[in-house]
Amino acid sequence: MKKQVLPAAMLLAGILSLGLSACGGNEKAATAAPAASAEAGNTAATLNIRYVDGDSISARYQGSIDLQAAHMRAMQRLDQAQQSKAAEIQRFAASIEQKGRSNGYLTQESYNADMAKLQKMQQDAESYLGNLQRKTEVELAQQTTALNDSIDKCVKEFNKKHGYDAILFKNAGIFFNPSLDITAEVVEALNSCYKAPEEKK
């Protein structure tokens, strides 16, 4: 949907620049101003623009709801993995401390071996969690890209039936006539197109 915002914004910027150039400078530009202004007015009058509320789509489009849930599950998995590794390391560190207090280390070498093991556990945990986070980020980015692609495809199909020149996000402008709001129709179209991804086992 974002791809459709840019051309309309560029078109409007072009219309504005025509108007600005017609107002400034020499007498020749002043003479050309009415023609340029009329042309810009005609172009603006023929534009068939609608808008959607992005927040409402996020809240009501099932694909967006499912993606947000997937993000939450991924963050919970990362948090659980971090807590699990931290607890494992803390237990081993506590056992070293307890063993040291009770004179359980008969040699310096055995103490050094446990300390080396603790350090290795910390390094392995850091590496594991880093890899898990990168893998999660890649998976979520792929899911987001796939969802955006499906939205783009569905909105283009939707627009074939309606023939709008542009469908903008509400926050792309300062004011839109409420009669131009097609959020409900777009949400309905998106939900009818949406197929939930299969759960990975």
Backbone as ProteinMPNN parsed JSONL, in Angstrom:
{"seq_chain_A": "MKKQVLPAAMLLAGILSLGLSACGGNEKAATAAPAASAEAGNTAATLNIRYVDGDSISARYQGSIDLQAAHMRAMQRLDQAQQSKAAEIQRFAASIEQKGRSNGYLTQESYNADMAKLQKMQQDAESYLGNLQRKTEVELAQQTTALNDSIDKCVKEFNKKHGYDAILFKNAGIFFNPSLDITAEVVEALNSCYKAPEEKK", "coords_chain_A": {"N_chain_A": [[0.812, -1.2, 0.0], [2.044, 1.194, 0.605], [3.479, 1.82, -1.64], [1.636, 2.971, -3.293], [1.163, 5.391, -2.188], [3.346, 7.099, -2.635], [3.472, 7.801, -5.509], [1.136, 9.403, -5.728], [1.681, 11.426, -3.905], [3.918, 12.553, -5.124], [2.735, 13.432, -7.466], [0.952, 15.358, -6.487], [2.844, 17.085, -5.407], [4.047, 17.915, -7.751], [1.931, 19.316, -8.921], [1.681, 21.385, -7.076], [4.175, 22.601, -7.432], [3.931, 23.549, -10.023], [2.023, 25.548, -9.627], [3.457, 27.246, -7.891], [5.65, 28.034, -9.48], [4.324, 29.438, -11.397], [3.562, 31.695, -10.049], [5.818, 33.267, -9.508], [8.617, 35.549, -10.379], [9.355, 36.676, -13.702], [7.64, 38.655, -16.246], [6.824, 37.016, -18.281], [6.452, 34.562, -17.04], [4.353, 35.277, -15.396], [2.372, 35.703, -17.272], [2.014, 33.144, -18.206], [0.897, 31.976, -16.03], [-2.011, 31.774, -15.591], [-2.723, 29.74, -17.438], [-1.161, 27.563, -16.593], [-2.121, 27.289, -14.013], [-4.788, 26.679, -14.515], [-4.498, 24.268, -15.837], [-3.365, 22.701, -13.803], [-5.485, 22.808, -12.003], [-7.471, 21.424, -13.428], [-6.302, 18.893, -13.559], [-6.183, 18.231, -10.835], [-8.879, 18.184, -10.301], [-9.754, 15.944, -11.625], [-8.647, 13.833, -10.306], [-9.119, 10.794, -8.563], [-9.287, 10.049, -5.528], [-8.903, 8.117, -2.557], [-8.861, 7.287, 0.987], [-7.324, 5.408, 3.693], [-7.426, 4.321, 7.105], [-4.631, 3.56, 8.77], [-4.197, 2.581, 11.392], [-6.642, 1.434, 12.042], [-6.723, -0.612, 10.18], [-4.561, -2.186, 11.046], [-5.635, -3.021, 13.46], [-7.915, -4.454, 12.721], [-7.473, -6.096, 10.524], [-6.926, -9.421, 9.818], [-4.505, -10.586, 9.071], [-2.593, -8.748, 9.961], [-3.138, -8.852, 12.69], [-2.442, -11.536, 13.228], [0.287, -11.407, 12.61], [1.234, -9.658, 14.574], [0.73, -11.266, 16.801], [2.498, -13.334, 16.264], [4.911, -11.975, 16.525], [4.813, -11.417, 19.27], [4.884, -14.038, 20.341], [7.416, -14.813, 19.46], [9.062, -13.021, 20.859], [8.511, -13.858, 23.444], [9.575, -16.458, 23.361], [12.293, -15.871, 23.039], [12.748, -14.495, 25.438], [12.203, -16.53, 27.321], [14.222, -18.361, 26.651], [16.469, -16.847, 27.297], [16.103, -16.499, 30.067], [16.236, -19.18, 30.877], [18.885, -19.927, 30.195], [20.279, -18.1, 31.796], [19.489, -18.923, 34.363], [20.594, -21.489, 34.442], [23.342, -20.913, 34.337], [23.595, -19.391, 36.669], [22.971, -21.319, 38.599], [25.163, -23.06, 38.357], [27.271, -21.326, 38.993], [26.585, -20.762, 41.635], [26.975, -23.286, 42.724], [29.738, -23.526, 42.512], [30.537, -21.529, 44.266], [29.446, -22.487, 46.685], [30.818, -24.886, 46.912], [33.391, -23.917, 47.2], [33.195, -22.61, 49.682], [32.769, -24.729, 51.388], [35.122, -26.041, 51.379], [35.425, -27.789, 49.207], [37.033, -27.949, 47.021], [39.855, -29.601, 46.303], [42.178, -29.092, 44.997], [43.855, -26.392, 43.282], [43.677, -26.618, 40.588], [41.283, -28.01, 40.079], [39.41, -26.142, 40.864], [40.006, -24.088, 39.05], [39.283, -25.406, 36.708], [36.486, -25.613, 36.97], [35.844, -22.894, 36.961], [36.669, -22.214, 34.408], [34.849, -23.741, 33.001], [32.492, -22.43, 33.716], [32.905, -19.932, 32.516], [32.942, -20.751, 29.846], [30.316, -21.688, 29.607], [28.961, -19.251, 29.823], [29.882, -17.921, 27.531], [28.937, -19.664, 25.539], [26.192, -19.46, 25.97], [25.745, -16.78, 25.354], [26.425, -16.774, 22.649], [24.511, -18.622, 21.648], [22.06, -17.317, 22.279], [22.388, -14.989, 20.804], [22.431, -15.998, 18.172], [19.875, -17.137, 18.104], [18.293, -14.862, 18.36], [18.975, -13.468, 15.991], [18.048, -15.309, 14.073], [15.328, -15.285, 14.687], [14.693, -12.608, 14.095], [15.131, -12.596, 11.318], [13.155, -14.42, 10.465], [10.804, -13.074, 11.27], [11.047, -10.756, 9.734], [10.803, -11.852, 7.192], [8.17, -12.806, 7.323], [6.825, -10.382, 7.634], [7.453, -9.103, 5.215], [6.233, -10.888, 3.417], [3.561, -10.557, 4.186], [3.158, -7.825, 3.6], [3.513, -7.918, 0.839], [1.319, -9.484, 0.125], [-0.752, -7.798, 0.916], [-0.318, -5.639, -0.816], [-0.823, -6.883, -3.294], [-3.512, -7.662, -2.95], [-4.811, -5.193, -2.549], [-4.366, -3.995, -5.01], [-5.899, -5.673, -6.634], [-8.399, -5.138, -5.502], [-8.604, -2.458, -6.223], [-8.865, -2.623, -8.96], [-11.54, -3.033, -9.389], [-12.612, -0.652, -8.586], [-11.191, 1.535, -9.561], [-9.625, 3.724, -8.525], [-7.428, 6.576, -8.469], [-5.517, 6.865, -6.551], [-4.837, 5.44, -3.359], [-4.556, 6.506, -0.241], [-2.788, 6.631, 2.929], [-4.337, 7.748, 5.913], [-2.745, 9.35, 7.586], [-1.087, 10.549, 5.769], [-1.871, 13.0, 5.007], [-3.141, 16.277, 5.996], [-5.846, 16.837, 6.178], [-8.728, 15.011, 5.256], [-11.721, 14.598, 3.484], [-14.257, 12.999, 5.233], [-15.981, 11.404, 3.722], [-14.389, 10.175, 1.879], [-13.215, 8.044, 3.023], [-12.317, 4.718, 2.897], [-11.737, 2.635, 4.535], [-13.134, 0.495, 5.827], [-14.074, -1.034, 3.651], [-11.652, -1.786, 2.482], [-10.452, -3.261, 4.542], [-12.26, -5.379, 4.669], [-11.835, -6.493, 2.122], [-9.13, -7.214, 2.342], [-9.225, -9.114, 4.433], [-10.738, -11.067, 3.178], [-8.98, -11.924, 1.256], [-6.921, -12.973, 2.732], [-4.816, -15.621, 3.808], [-4.042, -17.637, 6.404], [-0.718, -18.282, 7.547], [0.879, -21.518, 7.591], [1.469, -23.229, 10.638], [4.739, -23.651, 11.915], [6.296, -26.724, 12.654]], "CA_chain_A": [[0.0, 0.0, 0.0], [2.892, 2.369, 0.657], [3.919, 2.124, -2.991], [0.622, 3.782, -3.928], [1.177, 6.716, -1.578], [4.395, 7.915, -3.21], [3.127, 8.453, -6.772], [0.143, 10.456, -5.507], [2.37, 12.533, -3.234], [4.753, 13.192, -6.136], [1.827, 14.116, -8.374], [0.49, 16.568, -5.803], [3.995, 17.989, -5.317], [4.199, 18.49, -9.084], [0.859, 20.298, -9.102], [2.042, 22.539, -6.263], [5.322, 23.291, -8.029], [3.405, 24.301, -11.167], [1.388, 26.745, -9.091], [4.477, 28.14, -7.347], [6.45, 28.61, -10.555], [3.477, 30.388, -12.112], [3.4, 32.925, -9.261], [7.042, 34.033, -9.291], [9.532, 35.919, -11.44], [9.212, 37.694, -14.739], [6.328, 38.911, -16.837], [6.47, 35.853, -19.096], [5.914, 33.573, -16.109], [3.051, 35.778, -14.942], [1.433, 35.493, -18.368], [1.749, 31.705, -18.307], [0.296, 31.52, -14.78], [-3.402, 31.298, -15.681], [-2.789, 28.463, -18.152], [-0.601, 26.516, -15.731], [-3.041, 27.108, -12.9], [-5.988, 26.002, -15.012], [-4.127, 22.876, -16.116], [-3.23, 22.048, -12.505], [-6.831, 22.664, -11.443], [-8.153, 20.348, -14.149], [-5.696, 17.623, -13.138], [-6.623, 17.958, -9.466], [-10.314, 17.909, -10.297], [-10.018, 14.617, -12.175], [-8.073, 12.789, -9.451], [-10.107, 10.031, -7.799], [-8.461, 9.61, -4.398], [-9.534, 7.661, -1.321], [-7.868, 7.062, 2.039], [-7.591, 4.392, 4.717], [-6.832, 4.545, 8.432], [-3.678, 2.479, 9.014], [-4.393, 2.007, 12.731], [-7.822, 0.567, 11.986], [-6.35, -1.815, 9.423], [-3.736, -2.994, 11.953], [-6.479, -3.586, 14.521], [-9.027, -5.265, 12.219], [-7.038, -7.021, 9.469], [-6.478, -10.652, 10.474], [-3.078, -10.795, 8.785], [-1.849, -7.887, 10.881], [-3.351, -9.408, 14.04], [-1.634, -12.75, 13.316], [1.701, -11.025, 12.618], [1.518, -9.118, 15.908], [0.769, -12.412, 17.709], [3.753, -14.041, 15.972], [5.966, -11.163, 17.152], [4.728, -11.638, 20.716], [5.373, -15.392, 20.635], [8.869, -14.825, 19.228], [9.692, -12.31, 21.978], [8.383, -14.723, 24.619], [10.554, -17.546, 23.219], [13.613, -15.292, 23.318], [12.806, -14.202, 26.874], [12.292, -17.811, 28.03], [15.555, -18.914, 26.402], [17.409, -16.045, 28.074], [15.919, -16.837, 31.481], [16.706, -20.549, 31.07], [20.353, -19.912, 30.179], [20.741, -17.354, 32.973], [19.273, -19.768, 35.538], [21.584, -22.574, 34.382], [24.644, -20.333, 34.687], [23.539, -19.005, 38.082], [23.048, -22.542, 39.418], [26.539, -23.572, 38.358], [28.082, -20.357, 39.741], [26.275, -20.967, 43.059], [27.6, -24.546, 43.158], [31.17, -23.235, 42.68], [30.676, -20.76, 45.511], [29.16, -23.398, 47.79], [31.928, -25.845, 46.988], [34.55, -23.182, 47.727], [32.968, -22.351, 51.106], [32.837, -25.989, 52.154], [36.435, -26.651, 51.091], [35.219, -28.92, 48.296], [38.099, -27.994, 46.024], [41.088, -30.137, 46.896], [43.319, -28.5, 44.281], [43.588, -25.163, 42.522], [43.347, -27.025, 39.218], [39.857, -28.359, 39.989], [38.684, -24.869, 40.934], [40.222, -23.42, 37.766], [38.515, -26.144, 35.697], [35.09, -25.197, 37.107], [35.746, -21.494, 36.536], [36.768, -22.235, 32.941], [33.566, -24.264, 32.531], [31.513, -21.355, 33.897], [33.154, -18.943, 31.472], [32.508, -21.359, 28.578], [28.852, -21.672, 29.63], [28.539, -17.88, 29.554], [30.16, -17.636, 26.117], [28.009, -20.468, 24.724], [24.85, -18.89, 26.127], [25.725, -15.526, 24.598], [26.412, -17.144, 21.228], [23.222, -19.254, 21.36], [21.011, -16.307, 22.32], [22.608, -14.091, 19.669], [21.98, -16.709, 16.965], [18.423, -17.276, 18.188], [17.704, -13.551, 18.087], [19.138, -13.178, 14.562], [17.137, -16.193, 13.348], [13.967, -14.776, 14.927], [14.547, -11.359, 13.347], [15.016, -12.945, 9.9], [11.834, -15.031, 10.261], [9.777, -12.034, 11.391], [11.185, -9.885, 8.57], [10.226, -12.584, 6.055], [6.715, -12.812, 7.502], [6.357, -9.015, 7.387], [7.557, -8.879, 3.768], [5.186, -11.687, 2.769], [2.271, -9.929, 4.469], [3.095, -6.585, 2.822], [3.322, -8.3, -0.567], [-0.071, -9.945, -0.04], [-1.585, -6.595, 1.016], [-0.135, -4.91, -2.068], [-1.524, -7.628, -4.347], [-4.953, -7.618, -2.686], [-5.312, -3.825, -2.763], [-4.393, -3.773, -6.466], [-7.088, -6.378, -7.125], [-9.531, -4.347, -5.013], [-8.689, -1.213, -6.981], [-9.309, -2.907, -10.333], [-13.002, -2.93, -9.399], [-13.052, 0.691, -8.227], [-10.514, 2.499, -10.429], [-9.118, 4.93, -7.867], [-6.093, 7.011, -8.897], [-4.62, 6.663, -5.411], [-5.387, 5.132, -2.034], [-3.559, 7.04, 0.685], [-2.98, 6.471, 4.364], [-4.914, 8.96, 6.52], [-1.69, 10.207, 8.144], [-0.308, 11.155, 4.683], [-2.367, 14.358, 4.782], [-3.642, 17.016, 7.16], [-7.3, 16.698, 6.224], [-9.435, 14.32, 4.19], [-13.167, 14.543, 3.65], [-14.609, 11.663, 5.736], [-16.671, 10.599, 2.704], [-13.37, 9.495, 1.072], [-12.684, 6.94, 3.839], [-12.723, 3.379, 2.444], [-11.057, 1.691, 5.418], [-13.952, -0.704, 6.061], [-14.077, -1.849, 2.432], [-10.314, -2.349, 2.281], [-10.289, -4.306, 5.56], [-13.065, -6.524, 4.224], [-11.127, -7.097, 0.989], [-7.902, -7.839, 2.85], [-9.572, -10.325, 5.185], [-11.208, -12.101, 2.242], [-7.793, -12.418, 0.528], [-5.893, -13.486, 3.654], [-4.687, -17.03, 4.167], [-3.12, -17.729, 7.549], [0.427, -19.158, 7.284], [0.885, -22.769, 8.344], [2.346, -23.235, 11.809], [5.942, -24.486, 11.795], [6.365, -27.727, 13.713]], "C_chain_A": [[0.856, 1.265, 0.0], [3.34, 2.793, -0.741], [2.916, 3.04, -3.683], [0.597, 5.198, -3.365], [2.158, 7.616, -2.301], [4.018, 8.554, -4.543], [2.126, 9.59, -6.589], [0.791, 11.67, -4.867], [3.231, 13.292, -4.239], [3.89, 13.979, -7.117], [1.336, 15.419, -7.757], [1.61, 17.586, -5.67], [4.23, 18.666, -6.658], [3.162, 19.56, -9.351], [1.188, 21.575, -8.327], [3.183, 23.317, -6.893], [4.903, 24.075, -9.267], [2.797, 25.621, -10.697], [2.404, 27.745, -8.588], [5.281, 28.8, -8.448], [5.634, 29.64, -11.337], [3.371, 31.716, -11.381], [4.64, 33.801, -9.263], [7.626, 34.604, -10.559], [9.015, 36.93, -12.422], [7.799, 37.771, -15.312], [5.849, 37.721, -17.654], [5.837, 34.771, -18.226], [4.53, 33.984, -15.639], [1.985, 35.561, -16.003], [1.028, 34.031, -18.466], [0.985, 31.183, -17.095], [-1.133, 31.042, -14.932], [-3.521, 29.947, -16.364], [-2.303, 27.332, -17.281], [-1.544, 26.218, -14.589], [-4.287, 26.356, -13.338], [-5.704, 24.528, -15.266], [-4.014, 22.095, -14.81], [-4.592, 21.809, -11.876], [-7.595, 21.535, -12.097], [-7.634, 18.985, -13.723], [-6.193, 17.241, -11.755], [-8.092, 17.556, -9.435], [-10.623, 16.489, -10.781], [-9.435, 13.494, -11.323], [-9.163, 12.125, -8.618], [-9.371, 9.353, -6.653], [-9.334, 9.161, -3.227], [-8.432, 7.471, -0.276], [-8.312, 5.957, 2.983], [-6.885, 4.78, 6.001], [-5.949, 3.345, 8.76], [-3.859, 1.803, 10.36], [-5.58, 1.05, 12.743], [-7.518, -0.72, 11.232], [-5.52, -2.742, 10.306], [-4.58, -3.71, 12.995], [-7.501, -4.592, 13.997], [-8.648, -6.256, 11.116], [-6.405, -8.245, 10.117], [-5.002, -10.937, 10.24], [-2.2, -9.985, 9.716], [-1.951, -8.41, 12.314], [-2.469, -10.646, 14.241], [-0.144, -12.427, 13.378], [2.101, -10.468, 13.98], [1.612, -10.253, 16.929], [2.062, -13.2, 17.516], [4.94, -13.303, 16.588], [5.984, -11.4, 18.661], [5.272, -13.007, 21.105], [6.892, -15.465, 20.489], [9.599, -14.145, 20.383], [9.626, -13.152, 23.262], [9.381, -15.876, 24.571], [11.966, -17.058, 23.535], [13.791, -15.04, 24.812], [12.956, -15.487, 27.688], [13.672, -18.438, 27.867], [16.606, -18.169, 27.225], [17.323, -16.381, 29.558], [16.464, -18.235, 31.789], [18.229, -20.612, 31.146], [20.907, -19.205, 31.414], [20.608, -18.197, 34.237], [20.302, -20.898, 35.592], [22.965, -22.082, 34.819], [24.683, -19.965, 36.169], [23.638, -20.215, 39.0], [24.476, -23.06, 39.495], [27.465, -22.641, 39.136], [27.854, -20.521, 41.245], [26.921, -22.24, 43.573], [29.107, -24.362, 43.348], [31.397, -22.514, 43.997], [30.475, -21.644, 46.733], [30.308, -24.377, 48.008], [33.172, -25.171, 47.57], [34.421, -22.935, 49.218], [33.134, -23.602, 51.962], [34.139, -26.759, 51.905], [36.314, -27.884, 50.19], [36.277, -29.023, 47.213], [39.389, -28.44, 46.697], [42.323, -29.549, 46.231], [42.869, -27.229, 43.57], [43.141, -25.507, 41.102], [41.85, -27.345, 39.072], [38.98, -27.106, 40.048], [38.787, -24.13, 39.596], [39.401, -24.083, 36.647], [37.041, -25.739, 35.745], [34.884, -23.748, 36.655], [35.818, -21.387, 35.006], [35.46, -22.74, 32.337], [32.482, -23.194, 32.62], [31.664, -20.303, 32.804], [32.686, -19.457, 30.107], [30.976, -21.374, 28.491], [28.323, -20.283, 29.277], [28.733, -17.521, 28.078], [29.188, -18.383, 25.203], [26.598, -19.899, 24.772], [24.719, -17.613, 25.309], [25.64, -15.806, 23.09], [25.05, -17.722, 20.815], [22.107, -18.214, 21.284], [21.141, -15.319, 21.157], [22.116, -14.71, 18.368], [20.457, -16.835, 16.934], [17.736, -15.957, 17.858], [17.808, -13.205, 16.603], [18.177, -14.018, 13.721], [15.697, -15.7, 13.473], [13.712, -13.509, 14.117], [14.366, -11.632, 11.849], [13.63, -13.516, 9.6], [10.725, -13.981, 10.306], [9.836, -11.066, 10.209], [10.587, -10.543, 7.333], [8.703, -12.594, 6.127], [6.127, -11.432, 7.193], [6.368, -8.707, 5.893], [6.455, -9.626, 3.026], [3.809, -11.056, 2.978], [2.102, -8.647, 3.66], [2.865, -6.867, 1.341], [1.87, -8.724, -0.821], [-1.046, -8.77, 0.045], [-1.531, -5.819, -0.3], [-0.932, -5.57, -3.2], [-3.043, -7.507, -4.176], [-5.531, -6.237, -2.957], [-5.343, -3.495, -4.255], [-5.598, -4.461, -7.099], [-8.361, -5.622, -6.739], [-9.726, -3.107, -5.886], [-9.077, -1.426, -8.435], [-10.824, -2.74, -10.459], [-13.48, -1.488, -9.197], [-12.378, 1.795, -9.051], [-10.073, 3.789, -9.781], [-7.736, 5.28, -8.429], [-5.071, 6.797, -7.786], [-5.434, 6.298, -4.181], [-4.298, 5.501, -1.04], [-3.837, 6.584, 2.113], [-3.472, 7.804, 4.931], [-3.83, 9.912, 7.023], [-0.787, 10.811, 7.064], [-0.757, 12.587, 4.403], [-2.857, 14.995, 6.068], [-5.144, 16.831, 7.312], [-7.779, 15.923, 5.011], [-10.928, 14.401, 4.499], [-13.533, 13.126, 4.111], [-15.319, 10.781, 4.72], [-15.69, 9.824, 1.819], [-12.763, 8.287, 1.805], [-13.227, 5.603, 3.337], [-12.06, 2.299, 3.299], [-11.839, 0.387, 5.567], [-13.946, -1.626, 4.848], [-12.732, -2.524, 2.202], [-10.048, -3.464, 3.295], [-11.043, -5.563, 5.149], [-12.37, -7.26, 3.076], [-9.875, -7.834, 1.448], [-8.205, -9.142, 3.586], [-10.068, -11.44, 4.271], [-10.049, -12.703, 1.454], [-6.862, -13.226, 1.43], [-5.985, -14.99, 3.872], [-3.64, -17.12, 5.265], [-1.967, -18.665, 7.199], [0.349, -20.419, 8.126], [1.871, -22.677, 9.492], [3.537, -24.148, 11.566], [5.989, -25.455, 12.954], [7.802, -27.906, 14.171]], "O_chain_A": [[0.447, 2.292, -0.541], [3.555, 3.977, -0.997], [3.294, 3.808, -4.568], [0.064, 6.108, -4.001], [1.848, 8.778, -2.562], [4.224, 9.756, -4.707], [2.254, 10.633, -7.231], [0.495, 12.807, -5.234], [3.275, 14.522, -4.218], [4.271, 15.066, -7.55], [1.307, 16.457, -8.418], [1.386, 18.79, -5.798], [4.572, 19.847, -6.71], [3.471, 20.596, -9.94], [1.01, 22.687, -8.825], [3.173, 24.548, -6.894], [5.449, 25.144, -9.539], [3.028, 26.673, -11.294], [2.262, 28.947, -8.814], [5.569, 29.994, -8.374], [6.187, 30.6, -11.875], [3.121, 32.75, -12.001], [4.518, 35.004, -9.034], [7.231, 34.237, -11.665], [8.341, 37.896, -12.065], [6.899, 37.039, -14.902], [4.653, 37.438, -17.726], [4.841, 34.149, -18.598], [3.639, 33.147, -15.498], [0.832, 35.271, -15.683], [-0.121, 33.703, -18.763], [0.475, 30.063, -17.126], [-1.452, 29.964, -14.43], [-4.309, 29.1, -15.944], [-2.926, 26.272, -17.216], [-1.755, 25.06, -14.227], [-4.784, 25.495, -12.613], [-6.52, 23.656, -14.967], [-4.501, 20.969, -14.711], [-4.84, 20.755, -11.29], [-8.286, 20.771, -11.422], [-8.404, 18.041, -13.545], [-6.575, 16.096, -11.513], [-8.498, 16.7, -8.649], [-11.634, 15.904, -10.394], [-9.701, 12.322, -11.587], [-10.018, 12.797, -8.041], [-8.892, 8.227, -6.787], [-10.374, 9.757, -2.95], [-7.242, 7.488, -0.594], [-9.491, 5.614, 3.067], [-5.873, 5.48, 5.983], [-6.449, 2.246, 8.999], [-3.696, 0.587, 10.471], [-5.533, -0.008, 13.372], [-7.997, -1.791, 11.603], [-5.747, -3.952, 10.318], [-4.295, -4.847, 13.372], [-7.917, -5.487, 14.732], [-9.424, -7.161, 10.808], [-5.45, -8.117, 10.882], [-4.325, -11.472, 11.117], [-1.182, -10.474, 10.204], [-0.969, -8.408, 13.055], [-1.83, -10.796, 15.282], [0.607, -13.08, 14.102], [3.183, -10.771, 14.484], [2.462, -10.221, 17.818], [2.654, -13.677, 18.485], [5.863, -13.927, 17.111], [7.05, -11.563, 19.256], [6.025, -13.133, 22.071], [7.571, -16.101, 21.295], [10.635, -14.632, 20.836], [10.562, -13.158, 24.061], [9.968, -16.24, 25.59], [12.735, -17.741, 24.212], [14.843, -15.331, 25.381], [13.741, -15.534, 28.635], [14.23, -18.981, 28.82], [17.518, -18.781, 27.781], [18.346, -16.53, 30.228], [17.078, -18.449, 32.834], [18.795, -21.254, 32.031], [21.887, -19.657, 32.007], [21.499, -18.192, 35.086], [20.817, -21.224, 36.661], [23.664, -22.755, 35.576], [25.684, -20.2, 36.846], [24.293, -20.166, 40.041], [24.946, -23.452, 40.563], [28.346, -23.106, 39.859], [28.793, -20.435, 42.035], [27.37, -22.29, 44.719], [29.694, -24.97, 44.242], [32.318, -22.835, 44.748], [31.235, -21.566, 47.698], [30.709, -24.654, 49.139], [33.914, -25.781, 48.339], [35.405, -23.032, 49.951], [33.58, -23.536, 53.108], [34.24, -27.954, 52.18], [37.005, -28.884, 50.384], [36.407, -30.059, 46.561], [39.938, -27.742, 47.549], [43.396, -29.511, 46.833], [41.686, -27.021, 43.298], [42.341, -24.795, 40.495], [41.229, -26.994, 38.068], [37.952, -27.017, 39.377], [37.796, -23.617, 39.076], [38.892, -23.405, 35.755], [36.413, -25.542, 34.705], [33.868, -23.421, 36.041], [35.121, -20.578, 34.394], [35.01, -22.244, 31.304], [31.655, -23.062, 31.718], [30.675, -19.84, 32.235], [32.113, -18.71, 29.314], [30.408, -21.107, 27.432], [27.357, -20.151, 28.526], [27.868, -16.902, 27.458], [28.681, -17.828, 24.228], [25.895, -19.857, 23.762], [23.703, -17.391, 24.649], [24.886, -15.159, 22.363], [24.505, -17.362, 19.771], [21.307, -18.219, 20.348], [20.142, -14.869, 20.597], [21.467, -14.046, 17.56], [19.827, -16.665, 15.89], [16.72, -15.935, 17.163], [16.849, -12.708, 16.013], [17.566, -13.516, 12.778], [14.944, -15.695, 12.499], [12.645, -13.35, 13.524], [13.554, -10.984, 11.189], [13.004, -13.148, 8.606], [9.814, -13.999, 9.478], [8.798, -10.606, 9.732], [9.941, -9.88, 6.521], [8.026, -12.411, 5.115], [5.07, -11.323, 6.572], [5.421, -8.125, 5.363], [5.82, -9.081, 2.123], [2.989, -11.024, 2.06], [1.035, -8.402, 3.098], [2.121, -6.151, 0.671], [1.275, -8.373, -1.84], [-2.05, -8.743, -0.667], [-2.559, -5.397, -0.83], [-1.623, -4.894, -3.961], [-3.766, -7.276, -5.145], [-6.615, -6.116, -3.528], [-6.244, -2.794, -4.716], [-6.242, -3.905, -7.989], [-9.282, -5.483, -7.545], [-10.848, -2.75, -6.243], [-9.571, -0.502, -9.081], [-11.326, -2.353, -11.515], [-14.596, -1.135, -9.578], [-12.946, 2.875, -9.215], [-10.134, 4.848, -10.407], [-6.972, 4.396, -8.815], [-3.891, 6.573, -8.058], [-6.553, 6.771, -3.984], [-3.239, 4.875, -1.008], [-4.956, 6.207, 2.461], [-3.059, 8.867, 4.469], [-3.967, 11.13, 6.909], [0.175, 11.508, 7.389], [-0.102, 13.307, 3.649], [-2.973, 14.334, 7.1], [-5.656, 16.688, 8.423], [-7.313, 16.136, 3.892], [-11.336, 14.284, 5.654], [-13.163, 12.153, 3.455], [-15.277, 9.555, 4.825], [-16.098, 8.919, 1.091], [-11.9, 7.597, 1.263], [-14.436, 5.373, 3.347], [-11.849, 1.178, 2.835], [-11.271, -0.698, 5.446], [-13.829, -2.843, 4.985], [-12.668, -3.681, 1.784], [-9.48, -4.497, 2.943], [-10.528, -6.675, 5.268], [-12.32, -8.49, 3.055], [-9.596, -8.944, 0.996], [-7.525, -10.149, 3.386], [-9.848, -12.619, 4.55], [-10.118, -13.857, 1.03], [-6.102, -14.066, 0.949], [-7.06, -15.55, 4.086], [-2.49, -16.725, 5.073], [-2.192, -19.726, 6.618], [-0.179, -20.401, 9.238], [2.963, -22.127, 9.35], [3.386, -25.269, 11.08], [5.754, -25.074, 14.101], [8.069, -28.712, 15.063]]}, "name": "protein", "num_of_chains": 1, "seq": "MKKQVLPAAMLLAGILSLGLSACGGNEKAATAAPAASAEAGNTAATLNIRYVDGDSISARYQGSIDLQAAHMRAMQRLDQAQQSKAAEIQRFAASIEQKGRSNGYLTQESYNADMAKLQKMQQDAESYLGNLQRKTEVELAQQTTALNDSIDKCVKEFNKKHGYDAILFKNAGIFFNPSLDITAEVVEALNSCYKAPEEKK"}
